[in-house]
Amino acid sequence: MQTGPTHEAITKVWKSEAARVVGGLARLLGDVSLAEELAQDVLVTALEQWPKSGVPQNPGAWLMTAAKHRALNVVRRGKMAERADEQLAHALPAHVSREALEAALEARMDETVTDDSLRLFFAACHPVLPREARVALTLRMVGGLTTEEIARAFLSNEPAIAQRIVRAKRALAEAQVPFEVPRGEELSDRLASVLEVVYLVFNEGYSASSGDALVRPALVDDALRLGRLLAALAPREPEAHGLSALMLLQTSRAAARTDANGDPVLLEEQDRATWDRGLIVEGLVALGHADLLAARRGPYHLQATLAACHARAQTAAETDWAQIAALYGELHALNPSPVIALNRALAVSRAEGPAAGLALLDRLAGDARLAGYHFLPAARAELLERLGRVDEARAEFLRAAALAGNERQRARLEQRAATAGRAR
């Protein structure tokens, strides 16, 4: 693999321009899979030429021009003549010549179409694909990541990720998924799938489900970039702004979430002076956009409002736990998830005392959906320890450690079991 400043510049440019290049090609050719292949050809050309000629003054324009030439070559070779005819049928008379077709395609490529990247989002996140495929395809086509980068981020192997992407593109073709932004009621349903994919990427980076690192910063950065892009592409959608705000506010605490050894630090013990004020301000601005647009707060909007409660508190003691508990109640009414109920119980324990929180947690003990969720016994352990029931707390910390998939979290929980009851 090439390395050095030029290669790094190409990688950076590609990640910011991939959605526009792939989206533009897909709109023109009507084939998402072919568009992605041609876009990768453009990337390879850049990797070959730019180290010799230097990075162009306008690299995004260079990539789009190169993509345009490839699309025209495909049509000239006749491989896409029928598809191109279909795509341009509304604009051209019947039985057009190949020359007229090429001229129309070339003119169409010069159009400024701001929806191309948004169309690509909706195609890559189509519900016809399973979650894992949606994530991989979005990171590849919208995020501009290589197969190797995706595999490394999710602790998988490159052939498995490559096959996942191939199957996803084949499934889109077989289902004849239209390259368009849905309208009306369908927009809300499909937008939820897009938001879910971006949030899945963020969560895996923010709190890694496996491996020996608590955080995967590269994935967090990719999710933030996708979130900003989505909010810019869908400026009238409050949940798009809400998700961007949520991720920004959560990420603002990144430097304080782990200690020098990489072990997790609880929220109330974090050094708030290290929180990123720039990200907090950006997150609060995004939340303000959501507030202005929303007639009723959606789940990402509500979670961002929760995160803002923490961001606005100068010290842990100033946190408005009563408001946080109320917000979790509103969120649970919208989405009656046991995980949300667990978080509400913890907020109640801060607002009303550990006994009140433990009573709510005990109601969740029989929920099969939390059977392997290590945060439930960890939360019970916290409250039992605060109530002075040290032996029970120690047992719950160990039970949580046995369920934790992340090695850092497991080590932390085992340490908590060993030190339960001691002043911290």
Secondary structure, 3 states (H helix, E strand, C coil): CCCCHHHHHHHHHHHHHHHHHHHHHHHHHCCHHHHHHHHHHHHHHHHHHHHHHCCCCCHHHHHHHHHHHHHHHHHHCCCCHHHHHHHHCCCCCCCCCHHHHHHHHHHHHCCCCCCHHHHHHHHHCCCCCCHHHHHHHHHHHHCCCCHHHHHHHCCCCHHHHHHHHHHHHHHHHHCCCCCCCCCHHHHHHHHHHHHHHHHHHHHHHHCCCCECCCCCHHHHHHHHHHHHHHHHHCCCCHHHHHHHHHHHHHHCCHHHCECCCCCECCHHHCCHHHCCHHHHHHHHHHHHHHHHHCCCCCHHHHHHHHHHHHHHCCCHHHCCHHHHHHHHHHHHHHCCCHHHHHHHHHHHHHHHCHHHHHHHHHCCCCCHHHCCCCHHHHHHHHHHHHCCCHHHHHHHHHHHHHHCCEHHHHHHHHHHHHHCCCCC
